[in-house]
Amino acid sequence: MKLQTKLCDLLGIQYPILQGGMAWVSTAELAAAVSEAGGLGIIGSGQAPPEWLEEQINIVKKLTKKPFGVNVMMMSPYMEQVMQLILDERVPVVTTGAGNPGKFIPGLKEIGTKVIPVIPSVAWPSVWPRAG
C-alpha cells in the first residue's frame, strides 16, 4: 500500500517516514535500509569528521538509488567541512539541529537539496538568530 502525501512527493519517498539522524547509530546501512523500505533514511553525522561522513554517503549510494539524507548538528566542530561535503556529494535531503543553518540554505537549495531544520522548542527564535 502506498500512502501518498505532499511530503512523500516533495522527498520522493513512498511513506511519510523520516528516520532520525542519531549520531553513531544512524549509519549508512540503517539509512539505506530505511530508504529501500520506502521512507527517508538519514545518516547522523553528529560530531564525526568529514572523512567518516564521506565514507557513509558512498556506502548509502552503493546500497540504494532512493533518496536519503544527512543530519547535521550545527554545533559540530566539522560543520563547515560537512556542509561542503554535502554540497559536493549532492545529498538529496539535509536535516539540521543544534543551531541555525541559515547561511547554508541558499547553496543547498541551489543544488536541489531539501532542507529540514529541526526546531527544539518554541523558544528557538529567541535563542538562535534568524538567517537574513
Summary of the structure (lengths in Angstrom):
residues: 132
radius of gyration: 14.2
end to end distance: 42.2
largest distance: 42.4
contacts: 404
relative contact order: 0.15
helix: 40%
strand: 16%
